[in-house]
Amino acid sequence: MDRHSIVGIVANQDIVTSEFIYWALEYTKKVALEGATQTTQPNMNLKDLARIKVPLPPLEEQCRVVAYLDDLQAKVDALKKLQAETNAELEALLPSVLDKAFKGEL
């Protein structure tokens, strides 16, 4: 699991939702961390953080974007779970198939 530290961000709720800021930072995280100081864990200083520009559409549009991205994330999570279950089933099946193959039963 990736672990990153970040300075607290307080969103001005009159112009931006914290959920929108979360998704905007998720989007920019890879790019931001590419330029981060590499130590035992990647770090950004306040100067690096201040350079991140987040476009701010109207609040209504932010809510639509967040709802869309939350829905996509739920689908990704469901697919990951299904993939893990399928992998477990295949791994459980493999010994049986190998046994039959070596006994000439295939």
VEXDREN-574836 format. One record per residue: chain; x, y, z of N, C-alpha, C in turn. Coordinates in pm, whole numbers. Example, Ala and Ser with C-alpha at 12.3 -4.5 7.8 and 13.67 -1.06 7.14 Angstrom:
+--------+--------+--------+--------+--------+--------+--------+--------+--------+--------+
! cadena !    npx !    npy !    npz !   capx !   capy !   capz !    cpx !    cpy !    cpz !
+--------+--------+--------+--------+--------+--------+--------+--------+--------+--------+
!      A !   1319 !   -569 !    780 !   1230 !   -450 !    780 !   1320 !   -330 !    780 !
!      A !   1285 !   -225 !    708 !   1367 !   -106 !    714 !   1290 !      3 !    787 !
+--------+--------+--------+--------+--------+--------+--------+--------+--------+--------+
//
This chain:
+--------+--------+--------+--------+--------+--------+--------+--------+--------+--------+
! cadena !    npx !    npy !    npz !   capx !   capy !   capz !    cpx !    cpy !    cpz !
+--------+--------+--------+--------+--------+--------+--------+--------+--------+--------+
!      A !     84 !   -118 !      0 !      0 !      0 !      0 !     88 !    123 !      0 !
!      A !     56 !    217 !    -86 !    131 !    342 !    -88 !     96 !    424 !     33 !
!      A !    197 !    485 !     91 !    172 !    573 !    205 !    235 !    708 !    173 !
!      A !    156 !    810 !    184 !    205 !    944 !    155 !    157 !   1038 !    264 !
!      A !    240 !   1132 !    297 !    202 !   1236 !    392 !    164 !   1359 !    312 !
!      A !     70 !   1433 !    363 !     31 !   1557 !    296 !    -11 !   1658 !    401 !
!      A !     15 !   1781 !    371 !    -27 !   1890 !    456 !   -179 !   1895 !    451 !
!      A !   -243 !   1930 !    561 !   -388 !   1942 !    561 !   -435 !   2050 !    465 !
!      A !   -544 !   2022 !    399 !   -604 !   2117 !    306 !   -744 !   2148 !    356 !
!      A !   -774 !   2274 !    369 !   -907 !   2317 !    411 !   -972 !   2383 !    291 !
!      A !  -1078 !   2322 !    243 !  -1147 !   2373 !    124 !  -1245 !   2483 !    164 !
!      A !  -1247 !   2589 !     87 !  -1347 !   2694 !    104 !  -1478 !   2640 !     47 !
!      A !  -1568 !   2596 !    133 !  -1691 !   2529 !     92 !  -1784 !   2618 !      8 !
!      A !  -1755 !   2748 !      3 !  -1835 !   2836 !    -82 !  -1801 !   2819 !   -230 !
!      A !  -1679 !   2768 !   -258 !  -1638 !   2757 !   -398 !  -1594 !   2617 !   -439 !
!      A !  -1572 !   2527 !   -344 !  -1525 !   2394 !   -378 !  -1565 !   2294 !   -271 !
!      A !  -1595 !   2171 !   -315 !  -1625 !   2065 !   -218 !  -1497 !   1989 !   -186 !
!      A !  -1488 !   1937 !    -67 !  -1369 !   1861 !    -28 !  -1356 !   1734 !   -113 !
!      A !  -1469 !   1677 !   -154 !  -1466 !   1558 !   -239 !  -1405 !   1591 !   -376 !
!      A !  -1438 !   1709 !   -429 !  -1381 !   1749 !   -558 !  -1230 !   1769 !   -544 !
!      A !  -1188 !   1830 !   -434 !  -1044 !   1848 !   -410 !   -977 !   1711 !   -400 !
!      A !  -1041 !   1615 !   -332 !   -985 !   1480 !   -322 !   -959 !   1422 !   -462 !
!      A !  -1061 !   1425 !   -548 !  -1046 !   1367 !   -681 !   -945 !   1446 !   -765 !
!      A !   -943 !   1577 !   -751 !   -846 !   1658 !   -824 !   -704 !   1621 !   -782 !
!      A !   -682 !   1601 !   -654 !   -549 !   1562 !   -605 !   -514 !   1420 !   -646 !
!      A !   -612 !   1331 !   -649 !   -586 !   1195 !   -699 !   -538 !   1201 !   -843 !
!      A !   -601 !   1288 !   -919 !   -564 !   1304 !  -1060 !   -422 !   1358 !  -1075 !
!      A !   -388 !   1454 !   -993 !   -257 !   1519 !  -1007 !   -147 !   1449 !   -926 !
!      A !   -183 !   1351 !   -844 !    -86 !   1288 !   -755 !     34 !   1230 !   -829 !
!      A !     10 !   1155 !   -934 !    119 !   1092 !  -1007 !    217 !   1196 !  -1060 !
!      A !    164 !   1298 !  -1122 !    248 !   1404 !  -1176 !    321 !   1476 !  -1063 !
!      A !    249 !   1505 !   -957 !    310 !   1577 !   -845 !    421 !   1495 !   -780 !
!      A !    400 !   1365 !   -766 !    500 !   1282 !   -700 !    620 !   1254 !   -788 !
!      A !    605 !   1269 !   -920 !    719 !   1251 !  -1009 !    828 !   1353 !   -978 !
!      A !    789 !   1471 !   -938 !    886 !   1575 !   -905 !    918 !   1584 !   -758 !
!      A !    862 !   1492 !   -679 !    882 !   1497 !   -534 !   1022 !   1450 !   -496 !
!      A !   1067 !   1497 !   -382 !   1194 !   1454 !   -327 !   1183 !   1307 !   -289 !
!      A !   1275 !   1226 !   -338 !   1271 !   1082 !   -309 !   1360 !   1053 !   -188 !
!      A !   1297 !   1013 !    -81 !   1368 !    968 !     38 !   1314 !    829 !     65 !
!      A !   1293 !    794 !    190 !   1233 !    664 !    218 !   1089 !    659 !    168 !
!      A !   1026 !    773 !    159 !    894 !    783 !     96 !    891 !    914 !     19 !
!      A !    815 !    918 !    -90 !    811 !   1042 !   -168 !    750 !   1155 !    -85 !
!      A !    806 !   1272 !    -94 !    755 !   1387 !    -20 !    748 !   1508 !   -110 !
!      A !    653 !   1594 !    -80 !    642 !   1722 !   -148 !    652 !   1829 !    -41 !
!      A !    718 !   1939 !    -73 !    720 !   2048 !     23 !    605 !   2144 !    -11 !
!      A !    585 !   2244 !     74 !    474 !   2338 !     52 !    488 !   2413 !    -80 !
!      A !    611 !   2441 !   -120 !    633 !   2510 !   -248 !    582 !   2425 !   -364 !
!      A !    612 !   2294 !   -360 !    564 !   2203 !   -464 !    412 !   2196 !   -463 !
!      A !    355 !   2187 !   -344 !    210 !   2177 !   -329 !    140 !   2302 !   -380 !
!      A !    202 !   2418 !   -356 !    141 !   2545 !   -398 !    135 !   2558 !   -549 !
!      A !    218 !   2484 !   -622 !    219 !   2492 !   -768 !    104 !   2415 !   -833 !
!      A !     37 !   2330 !   -758 !    -73 !   2252 !   -815 !   -193 !   2343 !   -838 !
!      A !   -236 !   2346 !   -960 !   -353 !   2427 !   -997 !   -471 !   2334 !  -1020 !
!      A !   -581 !   2363 !   -953 !   -702 !   2283 !   -966 !   -810 !   2372 !  -1027 !
!      A !   -858 !   2335 !  -1147 !   -966 !   2414 !  -1206 !  -1093 !   2397 !  -1121 !
!      A !  -1164 !   2504 !  -1101 !  -1284 !   2500 !  -1017 !  -1409 !   2534 !  -1096 !
!      A !  -1477 !   2430 !  -1146 !  -1607 !   2456 !  -1210 !  -1709 !   2494 !  -1102 !
!      A !  -1827 !   2536 !  -1142 !  -1931 !   2568 !  -1044 !  -1960 !   2448 !   -954 !
!      A !  -2007 !   2475 !   -831 !  -2032 !   2369 !   -733 !  -2121 !   2258 !   -787 !
!      A !  -2224 !   2295 !   -863 !  -2314 !   2194 !   -919 !  -2238 !   2097 !  -1010 !
!      A !  -2150 !   2152 !  -1091 !  -2069 !   2068 !  -1181 !  -1971 !   1983 !  -1100 !
!      A !  -1913 !   2040 !   -996 !  -1824 !   1963 !   -908 !  -1897 !   1842 !   -851 !
!      A !  -2020 !   1863 !   -808 !  -2099 !   1752 !   -752 !  -2125 !   1644 !   -856 !
!      A !  -2153 !   1684 !   -980 !  -2174 !   1586 !  -1088 !  -2045 !   1508 !  -1115 !
!      A !  -1932 !   1578 !  -1118 !  -1803 !   1512 !  -1142 !  -1774 !   1413 !  -1029 !
!      A !  -1792 !   1455 !   -907 !  -1767 !   1368 !   -791 !  -1857 !   1245 !   -796 !
!      A !  -1985 !   1264 !   -824 !  -2078 !   1150 !   -831 !  -2034 !   1052 !   -940 !
!      A !  -1994 !   1104 !  -1055 !  -1949 !   1020 !  -1166 !  -1823 !    941 !  -1126 !
!      A !  -1726 !   1011 !  -1068 !  -1601 !    944 !  -1028 !  -1623 !    844 !   -915 !
!      A !  -1711 !    877 !   -821 !  -1743 !    782 !   -714 !  -1806 !    655 !   -771 !
!      A !  -1896 !    673 !   -870 !  -1959 !    558 !   -935 !  -1855 !    473 !  -1007 !
!      A !  -1764 !    538 !  -1080 !  -1658 !    464 !  -1149 !  -1570 !    390 !  -1049 !
!      A !  -1536 !    455 !   -937 !  -1452 !    391 !   -837 !  -1522 !    269 !   -779 !
!      A !  -1653 !    276 !   -757 !  -1728 !    162 !   -707 !  -1722 !     46 !   -806 !
!      A !  -1732 !     77 !   -935 !  -1723 !    -27 !  -1038 !  -1584 !    -87 !  -1043 !
!      A !  -1481 !     -5 !  -1031 !  -1343 !    -55 !  -1029 !  -1324 !   -147 !   -909 !
!      A !  -1373 !   -105 !   -793 !  -1361 !   -188 !   -673 !  -1432 !   -322 !   -690 !
!      A !  -1551 !   -319 !   -751 !  -1625 !   -444 !   -775 !  -1549 !   -534 !   -871 !
!      A !  -1490 !   -477 !   -975 !  -1412 !   -557 !  -1070 !  -1288 !   -616 !  -1003 !
!      A !  -1222 !   -539 !   -919 !  -1104 !   -591 !   -847 !  -1144 !   -707 !   -756 !
!      A !  -1259 !   -694 !   -689 !  -1306 !   -801 !   -602 !  -1337 !   -926 !   -684 !
!      A !  -1404 !   -910 !   -796 !  -1437 !  -1022 !   -884 !  -1310 !  -1087 !   -936 !
!      A !  -1212 !  -1006 !   -974 !  -1085 !  -1060 !  -1023 !  -1015 !  -1141 !   -914 !
!      A !  -1015 !  -1091 !   -792 !   -952 !  -1163 !   -682 !  -1024 !  -1296 !   -655 !
!      A !  -1156 !  -1293 !   -661 !  -1233 !  -1417 !   -641 !  -1205 !  -1517 !   -753 !
!      A !  -1199 !  -1468 !   -876 !  -1171 !  -1555 !   -990 !  -1032 !  -1615 !   -979 !
!      A !   -933 !  -1533 !   -941 !   -798 !  -1585 !   -922 !   -793 !  -1692 !   -814 !
!      A !   -866 !  -1673 !   -706 !   -870 !  -1772 !   -599 !   -932 !  -1903 !   -649 !
!      A !  -1038 !  -1892 !   -727 !  -1102 !  -2012 !   -782 !  -1009 !  -2086 !   -878 !
!      A !   -937 !  -2011 !   -961 !   -843 !  -2074 !  -1054 !   -728 !  -2141 !   -980 !
!      A !   -679 !  -2077 !   -877 !   -571 !  -2136 !   -799 !   -618 !  -2263 !   -728 !
!      A !   -742 !  -2266 !   -684 !   -795 !  -2385 !   -619 !   -816 !  -2497 !   -720 !
!      A !   -846 !  -2462 !   -843 !   -873 !  -2560 !   -948 !   -744 !  -2620 !  -1006 !
!      A !   -637 !  -2546 !  -1007 !   -512 !  -2589 !  -1069 !   -461 !  -2724 !  -1015 !
!      A !   -454 !  -2748 !   -884 !   -405 !  -2878 !   -837 !   -487 !  -2995 !   -891 !
!      A !   -617 !  -2978 !   -900 !   -703 !  -3084 !   -951 !   -674 !  -3112 !  -1098 !
!      A !   -656 !  -3007 !  -1176 !   -626 !  -3023 !  -1318 !   -490 !  -3090 !  -1336 !
!      A !   -392 !  -3045 !  -1260 !   -259 !  -3106 !  -1268 !   -263 !  -3254 !  -1230 !
!      A !   -340 !  -3286 !  -1125 !   -353 !  -3425 !  -1082 !   -410 !  -3511 !  -1194 !
!      A !   -518 !  -3464 !  -1257 !   -580 !  -3537 !  -1367 !   -484 !  -3549 !  -1487 !
!      A !   -409 !  -3441 !  -1514 !   -316 !  -3443 !  -1626 !   -208 !  -3548 !  -1605 !
!      A !   -154 !  -3555 !  -1485 !    -46 !  -3652 !  -1459 !    -98 !  -3796 !  -1446 !
!      A !   -227 !  -3812 !  -1424 !   -287 !  -3945 !  -1420 !   -339 !  -3985 !  -1558 !
!      A !   -323 !  -3898 !  -1657 !   -370 !  -3928 !  -1792 !   -520 !  -3924 !  -1808 !
!      A !   -588 !  -3851 !  -1722 !   -735 !  -3846 !  -1725 !   -788 !  -3726 !  -1805 !
!      A !   -701 !  -3652 !  -1868 !   -750 !  -3537 !  -1947 !   -765 !  -3573 !  -2092 !
+--------+--------+--------+--------+--------+--------+--------+--------+--------+--------+
//
